[in-house]
Structures are given as C-alpha cells and as structure tokens.
C-alpha cells in the first residue's frame, strides 16, 4: 500500500525532526547523528525512493541499518512514523521554537524546561526579564542578556523568508498563471526579482483584458491558505507556508511600467521620480507621462532610456548609486552564471557530506564546470567527522587517481580548516603546504567580543597558506546574527595579504553580505562564490547564489572562480611559492 502523493521531502523532514527531538531528550550523540545523516542521504538521493522501497533496497543506502529501514517502510505504508509521533507527544513544541534562539542549544533548552518549566519563547522572555536565569547553573547574567537579544532578533525577522524558499513558491505560482488563457504577460516582481537574501512576501504582476476573472481563479489556487483582500486589479493572499503574496493585474499597455515600479526598492523609485521630474516627466506604476499624456514603453530598457539612463540590472535597483552610474555610463557589466568556470568549498562523505569525490566531480562535470575544489572539515570539527592528517593524505591520493582518470577536468586538493580561538589554523604549516588551497572558517567560540574575534581572524589571514576566508561573518539567515567583527579591518587585511573572501552561496548563509562585496571589489579583494556543497544537488547553489552576489556590483574579474582551471592552478602555485 503506497502513501498517497508520496513526498520524499516529508520523510527527510521527519528524520531531521527525530534527530532534533532526540537532542532535546539528551539521547546518545551517535544515535542523533545517524538520523541527521540519514536525512541528508535521502535529500541528496537521485534514485527514485519509492522504487528502492518496493525493491527492498533501502538498506543499501549508507547509514541505513535495520531500525531506519523499518521506519522508512512504516512511513511508506502508513504515512507516518510512530516513533516520531511518540517523541513529539513527549516534548512540548515550544522547546523547538526555543532552539531558534542563537547560542541556545538542545542541552540548555532541556535544562530550562526541567528546572524552570520554560516551554516556549514567551515564557523564556518573561523569565529573562524577571532575572530568573542569572542563578541557573551554566547560564548567568551575560547569557541571559544574549538570550534576550536573540529573542529580539527572532521577533525582528519573524515575517521574513529565505529567498530560495520564497523563490520556489513564486515559480510554482508563476507557472500556473502562465497557463491561464486570460494572461498576456506575467512576471515575478518585488524584492524577489531583485534577489534580496530574505523577503517578506511575493509580488506578481500580470497583464490581462479580464483582470477580475483572473483574480477569482487565482484566489482558488492550490497552496493558498486564505484571501486577505481582493479587488478588481489586486488580490492579497496567504500561502499555506505562511508567506504572503500579492497579484496585481493591469492592462497590457501598463505591464512594463507596473513591473518596473514594483521591482525597484522604494528608495530607487523615489530617486527615479526625482530624475523624471527634472526632465519634465512623471513616472509611476501606470506609465511614463508628459503632463497627463502617457508615453507607454514596450520594455523596461525603454523606460530608463527615456530618462537618460542605461538599463539598470534588476539586482542593482537599491538606490546605492546605480542611477548616477547609469546616467554616466559607469554601470558594471555584472558577472553571468555561465561565467563561473568551477567551484570550491565542496564536502564529501569523508566529513559531513553525503557523496564521494567521484560523485561530486561527475555532477560538477554534468553542470558544465571544469574544476572542483574539495574542502572537507579539518580535525577540530569532530562534530562533522573532521579529517585527521592521515585521512587527509589518503584523500589527496584518491584525488590524484581521479585526476588521472579525468584529463579534461581538475580536482583541487583543499581543506576547510577551522580558525582556532587564538587565530591559528587547524593543521601545522607543513601539512597546509601540501594543499592546493585552504579555506579558513570560524566554527566555534562565536561569543568572543568584537576586538577578540577581529584579532582572531586577522591573525589567521596572516598565515601564508590561507587562500580563502570562509563565510566571513558566520551568520545564519533568520537564525543567527553575524558575530561581532570589524569588517573594514578584515577587508583591509585581505587586500594586504591577498586572501580571497568567500561569498558562501548556501541559501541559509549568503555570506559575505552583498553590501560588503562592493567594498571588497573597491579594495581589489577577490570573491569566490562557493556553494558549501554537502550533496551533489548543492553544487548548483553557486549559480543561484551568484545572483545575490551580483548585488555587490561584481564583474567577472572580481570573482576568483570565473578563472579557468589552468589560471587557478597557476595562481595557487604562485601563492605557495610566495
């Protein structure tokens, strides 16, 4: 008996949540890791899961022992896993919300629940304001203040969604609207079209001769939870995910103007209106006007042209100097996704990835890349099965063998070395010298103050073997703010030492922030757009993430992995010699 509308992602979520619930119960760490790893394995699975279940081959997947196979089979037959349901019944759901507070792990959440009966964010905030955490073992006044700051962070971002999640939902709605017979044109607008890293809602713009009919049908689409408001040309809805969505339907002659207006930020549109007024125009979502006479344009390029501007790329419409640059012909020629030649920061199953080097390399080749930089975790990252020096050397030998097999493709030997608390890298220089490249990243001790964290990173960047600084600010979007850091000092040090800064394209990070990418560009610091891939499917995150990095005015020459494999090899060799 097959589960109706079987969805692999539902099972992935169940396995992840089992791991989380077991953490809250204080279970064996190896048992917890087994569920997290199983979830990642399924998420990366390219074979059809239903076929594997029917043929009894789930046990062939790495890490899937008898207990996990039985749970997969139970889910397939019944649509749920009783073990998971029992865990949920034992643990108040508010405890999971508390895990969203930066720095508040499962052990501390468990202590708060067991000792103070705190079972949710509201209760946690009240306890902090009543000073009840100060005397609690393992907490204290500083921790209490940081928890309060974390709760404020959650509140501040409570209505925001990751770009990648919102984009997927917007594309689904766009595809349905495209099939409507009444639709002439339809596009995504708003902050999604500008590729902002987080968004509060989806904006869609359509043109039609029958707007009210289209709005009625849209309001009944699958995935819409309820209609907030509806009028003759606009409908606002809440999707089942909780994300808001506005659909505006205009006349075909107004479409381009509405799309342009609802793409630019409020500040960009204000600056554009001032320029239009100085030229004797009025510009708004309905058109371009001379007095009361409309001058309808067929393209956005034409709107900007009539205002004496070159076309401004979507990502740049933030009022950060783009209008002045467009007037003077100084806009950058932004790097295009197809100009990425290869990717770095790729994990394998040697540490916390799900696939072999071969599988990662073959997927990279299938995506059209000419090289791949393997960078598993270093030895201090015990939680991610970090590589000992001996295991790293064996991995390098494997890479040598694979490079001999793939003469038209290059696999570079690297490591993601932890930047230790004192600024040292996680291996001695003799070992680091054997790497083609080294990514240095902070994975611990996030609670350092600004001066300490800055000194830690500046010292790491002085190491001549450090090639790239990984996810420089340590932020996790909507979950954890960046650690305190003097980024001006870090960028200046990168320029002095020739260290490449990573733009980590993982949708949860997108770090270095695009606003700082432009400053890096101005200082001559190169950016590597890296996927931080843990599965073969993650490799294409680099091209998606590049669209956000482009907001930092990046051109091909600014992005390190736009270089050919031969150029990269020469660069690495020259850096080692230096």
C-alpha positions in Angstrom: 0.0 0.0 0.0 1.6 3.2 -1.1 1.3 6.6 0.6 -0.9 8.9 -1.4 1.2 11.7 -3.1 4.4 10.3 -1.5 6.9 13.1 -0.9 10.5 12.3 -0.1 11.0 15.8 1.5 8.3 14.9 4.0 10.4 11.9 5.2 13.6 14.0 5.2 11.8 16.4 7.5 10.6 13.6 9.8 14.2 12.2 10.1 15.6 15.7 10.8 13.0 16.3 13.5 13.6 12.9 15.1 17.3 14.0 15.4 16.2 17.3 16.9 13.8 15.7 19.4 16.4 13.2 20.5 18.8 16.1 21.2 16.2 17.7 23.4 15.8 14.4 25.3 19.6 14.2 25.7 20.0 10.9 23.8 23.2 9.3 22.6 25.0 11.7 20.2 25.8 8.9 17.7 22.1 8.0 17.5 21.2 11.6 16.9 23.8 12.0 14.2 22.5 8.8 12.5 19.1 10.4 11.9 20.6 13.7 10.7 22.9 11.8 8.3 20.0 9.7 7.1 18.0 12.8 6.3 20.9 14.2 4.3 21.4 11.0 2.4 17.7 10.9 1.4 17.8 14.6 0.5 20.7 14.0 -1.9 19.3 10.8 -3.3 18.9 10.9 -7.1 17.4 7.4 -7.4 13.6 7.0 -7.0 12.9 6.4 -3.3 9.7 4.6 -4.0 11.5 2.1 -6.3 14.1 1.4 -3.6 11.4 0.8 -1.0 9.4 -1.6 -3.3 12.6 -3.5 -4.2 13.7 -3.7 -0.6 17.0 -1.9 -1.3 16.8 1.0 1.2 19.3 -0.9 3.4 21.9 -0.4 0.6 21.9 3.4 1.4 24.9 4.4 3.6 24.0 4.5 7.3 20.6 2.8 6.9 20.5 0.0 9.3 17.6 -2.2 10.3 15.9 0.3 12.5 16.0 3.1 9.9 14.8 0.7 7.1 11.8 -0.2 9.2 10.9 3.4 9.8 11.1 4.2 6.1 8.9 1.2 5.3 6.4 2.2 8.0 6.2 5.8 6.6 5.7 4.3 3.1 2.8 2.1 4.3 1.1 4.4 6.8 2.2 8.0 6.0 3.8 8.4 9.4 6.4 7.0 11.8 5.0 6.1 15.3 8.4 6.6 16.9 8.4 10.2 15.6 4.8 10.7 16.8 5.7 9.4 20.3 8.7 11.7 20.5 6.5 14.7 19.6 4.0 13.8 22.2 6.7 13.6 24.9 8.2 17.1 24.1 6.4 20.4 24.2 6.5 22.1 20.7 7.6 25.3 22.2 11.0 23.8 23.0 11.8 23.6 19.3 11.0 27.3 19.0 13.4 28.0 21.8 16.2 26.3 19.7 15.9 29.2 17.2 17.5 31.5 19.8 21.2 31.9 18.8 23.5 30.1 21.1 20.7 28.2 22.9 21.4 24.6 22.2 19.4 21.5 23.0 21.2 20.9 26.3 20.4 24.3 27.6 16.8 24.2 26.4 16.4 20.9 28.3 17.8 22.5 31.5 15.4 25.4 31.2 12.5 23.1 30.8 13.5 20.7 33.5 14.4 23.3 36.1 12.2 26.3 35.4 9.4 24.7 33.4 10.1 27.1 30.5 8.4 25.6 27.4 8.2 28.4 24.9 9.7 31.7 23.7 7.2 33.9 25.6 7.9 32.1 28.9 11.7 32.3 28.1 11.5 36.1 27.5 9.5 36.6 30.7 12.0 34.6 32.7 14.9 36.7 31.4 13.1 39.9 32.2 12.4 38.6 35.7 16.1 37.8 36.1 15.4 34.1 36.7 18.2 32.7 34.6 21.1 34.5 36.4 21.5 32.0 39.2 20.9 28.9 37.0 24.0 26.7 36.5 25.6 27.2 33.1 23.8 30.5 32.4 24.5 33.8 34.3 23.9 37.4 33.5 25.7 37.6 30.2 23.9 34.5 28.8 20.6 36.0 29.9 21.3 39.2 28.0 22.4 37.3 24.9 19.2 35.2 25.1 17.1 38.4 25.2 19.0 39.8 22.3 18.4 36.5 20.4 14.6 36.7 21.1 14.6 40.2 19.8 16.4 39.0 16.6 13.8 36.3 16.1 11.0 38.9 16.5 12.6 41.3 14.1 12.8 38.7 11.4 9.6 36.7 12.2 7.8 37.7 9.0 10.8 37.1 6.7 11.5 34.1 4.5 14.7 32.9 2.8 15.0 33.9 -0.8 15.4 30.3 -2.0 12.2 29.2 -0.2 10.1 32.1 -1.5 11.6 31.8 -5.0 10.4 28.2 -5.3 6.9 29.1 -4.3 6.8 32.1 -6.6 7.9 30.0 -9.6 5.1 27.5 -8.9 2.5 30.3 -8.9 4.1 31.8 -12.0 3.9 28.6 -13.9 0.2 28.2 -13.0 -0.5 31.8 -14.1 1.4 31.3 -17.4 -1.2 28.6 -18.3 -4.1 30.9 -17.8 -5.8 31.8 -21.1 -6.5 35.3 -19.9 -2.9 36.1 -19.1 -0.9 38.2 -21.7 2.2 38.6 -19.6 3.2 37.6 -16.0 6.4 38.1 -14.1 7.8 38.0 -10.5 8.5 41.5 -9.1 9.5 43.0 -5.8 12.4 42.1 -3.7 12.4 38.5 -5.1 13.1 39.9 -8.6 15.9 42.0 -7.1 17.3 38.8 -5.4 17.2 40.1 -1.8 18.5 37.5 0.6 15.3 37.4 2.6 11.8 38.6 1.6 8.5 39.3 3.4 6.2 38.4 0.5 5.9 37.5 -3.1 4.9 40.2 -5.7 3.5 39.0 -9.0 2.5 41.3 -11.9 0.2 40.1 -14.7 -1.5 41.8 -17.7 -4.9 40.8 -18.9 -8.0 42.1 -20.5 -10.1 40.3 -17.9 -8.5 41.1 -14.6 -11.4 40.2 -12.3 -11.9 36.8 -13.8 -8.2 36.1 -13.4 -8.1 37.2 -9.8 -11.1 35.0 -9.0 -9.4 31.9 -10.4 -6.0 32.8 -8.8 -7.7 33.0 -5.4 -8.8 29.3 -5.7 -5.3 28.0 -6.5 -3.9 25.0 -4.5 -1.5 26.2 -1.9 -3.4 29.3 -0.9 -4.5 29.2 2.7 -6.8 32.2 2.7 -7.5 35.5 0.8 -6.7 38.6 2.8 -8.2 41.1 0.4 -9.5 41.2 -3.2 -10.3 43.9 -5.6 -10.8 44.5 -9.3 -7.0 44.6 -10.0 -5.3 43.2 -7.0 -5.6 40.3 -4.7 -3.6 39.6 -1.5 -3.3 36.0 -0.2 -1.5 34.0 2.5 0.0 30.8 1.2 0.0 27.6 3.2 3.6 28.2 4.1 2.6 31.5 5.8 4.2 33.6 3.1 2.1 36.5 1.8 1.6 37.0 -2.0 0.2 40.0 -3.9 -1.0 39.6 -7.5 -1.5 42.8 -9.5 -3.3 42.6 -12.8 -3.0 45.6 -15.2 -3.8 46.4 -18.8 -1.2 45.1 -21.3 0.0 48.7 -22.1 0.7 49.3 -18.4 2.5 46.0 -17.7 6.1 47.0 -18.2 5.6 50.2 -16.1 4.0 48.2 -13.3 6.7 45.6 -13.4 9.5 48.2 -13.3 7.8 50.1 -10.4 7.2 47.0 -8.2 10.7 45.7 -8.9 12.7 48.7 -7.6 13.2 49.4 -4.0 11.2 52.3 -2.5 14.4 54.4 -2.5 15.3 53.5 -6.1 11.8 54.5 -7.2 11.9 57.8 -5.3 15.3 58.7 -6.9 13.9 57.8 -10.3 10.8 60.0 -9.8 13.1 63.0 -8.9 15.1 62.4 -12.1 11.9 62.1 -14.2 10.5 65.3 -12.7 13.7 67.2 -13.6 13.3 66.0 -17.2 9.6 67.0 -17.4 8.2 63.6 -16.8 6.1 61.9 -14.2 6.8 58.2 -13.6 4.7 55.7 -11.7 3.2 52.2 -11.9 0.8 53.2 -14.6 3.2 54.7 -17.1 5.5 57.5 -18.1 3.7 60.8 -18.5 4.3 64.2 -20.1 1.7 66.2 -18.2 -1.4 64.0 -18.4 -0.3 62.3 -21.7 1.0 58.8 -21.2 4.1 57.6 -23.2 3.8 53.8 -22.9 7.0 51.8 -23.3 7.3 48.3 -24.5 10.4 47.4 -22.4 12.0 48.4 -19.1 15.1 49.4 -21.1 12.9 52.0 -22.9 11.7 53.5 -19.6 15.3 54.0 -18.5 16.4 55.3 -21.9 13.7 58.0 -21.9 15.0 59.2 -18.6 18.6 59.4 -20.0 19.8 56.2 -18.3 21.3 52.9 -19.4 19.3 49.9 -18.4 19.8 49.1 -14.7 20.1 45.4 -13.8 17.4 44.1 -11.5 19.8 43.3 -8.7 21.2 46.9 -8.5 17.9 48.7 -8.1 18.5 49.6 -4.4 19.5 53.3 -4.7 23.1 52.7 -4.0 24.5 54.9 -6.7 23.1 52.9 -9.7 21.1 55.8 -11.1 24.1 58.2 -11.1 26.2 55.4 -12.7 23.6 54.7 -15.3 23.4 58.4 -16.2 27.2 58.5 -16.7 27.6 55.1 -18.4 29.5 53.7 -15.5 27.3 50.7 -14.5 29.3 47.4 -14.1 29.0 44.6 -16.5 27.8 42.1 -14.0 29.2 38.5 -14.0 26.8 36.0 -15.5 26.2 32.5 -14.1 27.7 30.8 -17.1 31.0 32.6 -16.5 31.6 30.5 -13.4 34.2 28.0 -14.5 34.4 25.9 -11.3 33.6 25.8 -7.7 35.3 25.4 -4.3 34.2 24.5 -0.8 32.8 21.1 -1.5 32.4 18.5 1.2 32.3 14.7 0.7 31.2 11.8 2.9 34.8 11.8 4.3 33.4 14.5 6.7 29.8 15.6 6.8 28.8 15.4 3.1 26.7 12.6 1.6 28.7 11.6 -1.6 32.1 10.5 -2.8 34.6 12.7 -4.5 33.9 10.9 -7.7 30.1 11.6 -7.4 30.8 15.2 -6.7 33.2 15.5 -9.6 30.9 13.8 -12.1 28.0 16.1 -11.0 30.2 19.1 -11.4 31.1 18.0 -14.9 27.4 17.4 -15.8 26.8 21.0 -14.7 29.4 22.3 -17.1 32.2 23.1 -14.6 35.8 22.5 -15.5 37.1 22.1 -11.9 36.1 21.3 -8.4 37.8 22.2 -5.1 37.3 19.6 -2.4 37.4 21.1 1.1 36.2 18.7 3.8 36.3 19.7 7.5 39.5 19.7 9.5 40.3 17.6 12.5 38.9 20.0 15.2 35.5 19.7 13.6 34.8 16.4 15.4 31.1 17.0 15.1 31.5 16.9 11.3 33.8 13.9 11.3 36.8 16.2 10.5 39.8 14.7 8.8 42.9 13.7 10.7 46.2 14.4 8.9 46.4 10.8 7.9 42.9 10.7 6.4 43.6 14.0 4.5 46.7 12.5 2.9 44.7 9.4 1.8 42.1 11.7 0.3 44.7 13.6 -1.6 46.0 10.3 -3.0 42.4 9.5 -4.1 42.2 12.9 -5.8 45.5 12.2 -7.7 44.0 8.9 -9.0 40.8 10.6 -10.1 42.7 13.5 -11.8 44.4 10.8 -13.9 41.0 9.5 -14.9 39.6 12.9 -15.9 42.2 14.6 -18.1 39.8 17.4 -19.1 38.7 18.1 -15.5 40.7 19.2 -12.5 40.0 18.4 -8.8 41.9 20.7 -6.5 43.1 19.4 -3.1 41.8 21.6 -0.3 40.6 21.7 3.3 38.2 23.8 5.3 40.5 24.4 8.3 38.9 25.6 11.5 40.2 29.0 12.6 41.0 28.2 16.3 40.3 30.7 19.1 43.8 32.1 19.0 43.8 32.6 15.2 45.9 29.5 14.3 44.7 27.2 11.6 43.8 23.6 12.4 46.9 22.0 11.0 50.6 22.8 11.0 52.1 24.7 8.1 53.9 21.6 6.8 50.5 19.9 6.2 48.8 23.0 4.9 51.6 23.4 2.4 50.5 20.2 0.7 47.1 21.6 -0.1 46.3 23.4 -3.3 44.1 25.8 -1.3 43.0 26.3 2.2 39.6 27.8 3.3 39.8 29.1 6.9 36.5 29.3 8.8 35.2 30.1 12.2 33.0 27.2 13.6 33.3 27.8 17.3 33.6 30.4 20.1 31.1 32.8 18.5 30.7 34.6 21.8 34.0 36.5 21.6 33.7 40.2 21.7 34.4 42.3 18.6 38.1 43.0 19.4 38.8 39.3 20.1 37.0 38.0 17.1 38.6 40.5 14.8 42.1 39.8 16.1 41.4 36.0 15.7 40.5 36.4 12.1 43.3 38.9 11.3 45.9 36.5 12.7 44.5 33.7 10.6 44.8 35.8 7.5 48.5 36.3 8.1 49.1 32.6 7.6 50.6 32.4 4.1 48.8 29.1 3.4 45.3 30.6 3.9 43.7 31.0 0.5 40.1 31.9 1.3 38.2 33.2 4.3 35.0 31.1 4.6 31.6 32.5 5.4 33.3 35.6 6.9 30.7 36.8 9.4 29.3 33.4 10.5 25.7 34.5 10.1 22.8 32.0 9.6 20.0 34.0 8.0 16.9 34.3 10.2 18.6 32.1 12.8 21.8 33.6 13.9 23.2 37.1 13.5 26.8 37.6 12.4 29.4 37.5 15.1 30.8 40.9 16.2 33.5 41.8 13.7 35.4 44.8 12.3 34.8 44.0 8.7 36.6 47.1 7.5 39.7 45.7 9.2 39.1 42.3 7.7 38.8 43.6 4.2 41.9 45.7 4.6 43.8 42.7 5.8 42.5 40.6 2.9 43.8 43.2 0.5 47.2 43.3 2.2 47.6 39.5 2.4 46.0 38.6 -0.9 43.3 36.5 0.8 40.2 35.7 -1.2 36.9 36.3 0.6 34.1 33.7 0.2 30.6 34.5 -0.8 29.0 31.4 0.7 26.1 30.6 -1.6 24.3 28.4 0.8 20.8 29.9 1.0 21.0 30.0 4.8 24.2 32.0 4.8 24.8 34.2 1.7 27.9 35.4 3.5 29.8 37.7 2.8 26.8 40.0 2.7 26.4 41.5 -0.8 26.7 45.1 0.7 30.3 44.3 1.7 31.1 42.6 -1.6 31.1 46.0 -3.3 33.6 47.3 -0.7 35.8 44.3 -1.3 35.7 45.0 -5.0 36.7 48.6 -4.4 39.7 47.3 -2.4 40.7 44.8 -5.1 39.8 41.8 -2.9 38.7 38.8 -4.9 35.5 37.0 -4.1 35.0 33.2 -4.6 31.3 32.3 -5.0 31.2 28.9 -3.3 28.3 26.5 -2.7 29.5 25.0 0.6 28.1 21.8 -1.0 27.3 18.7 1.1 25.4 16.9 -1.6 25.7 16.7 -5.4 22.5 18.7 -5.7 24.1 21.5 -3.7 26.7 22.2 -6.4 24.4 24.3 -8.4 23.9 26.7 -5.4 26.8 28.6 -6.7 24.9 29.8 -9.8 21.8 30.7 -7.8 23.9 32.4 -5.1 25.7 34.4 -7.8 22.5 36.4 -8.4 22.6 37.7 -4.9 26.4 38.3 -5.0 25.8 40.4 -8.2 24.1 42.9 -6.0 27.6 43.8 -4.8 28.3 45.1 -8.4 30.6 42.1 -9.1 32.1 41.7 -12.5 33.8 38.7 -14.0 37.3 39.9 -13.0 36.1 40.3 -9.3 35.1 36.6 -9.0 38.0 34.2 -8.5 36.2 31.1 -9.8 35.5 32.7 -13.1 39.1 31.9 -13.9 40.0 28.8 -16.0 41.4 25.7 -14.3 44.8 26.5 -15.7 44.7 30.1 -14.4 43.6 28.8 -11.0 46.4 26.3 -10.9 49.0 29.0 -11.8 47.6 31.2 -9.0 47.7 28.5 -6.4 51.3 27.5 -7.3 52.4 31.1 -7.3 50.8 31.7 -3.9 52.5 28.6 -2.4 55.9 29.7 -3.8 55.4 33.2 -2.3 
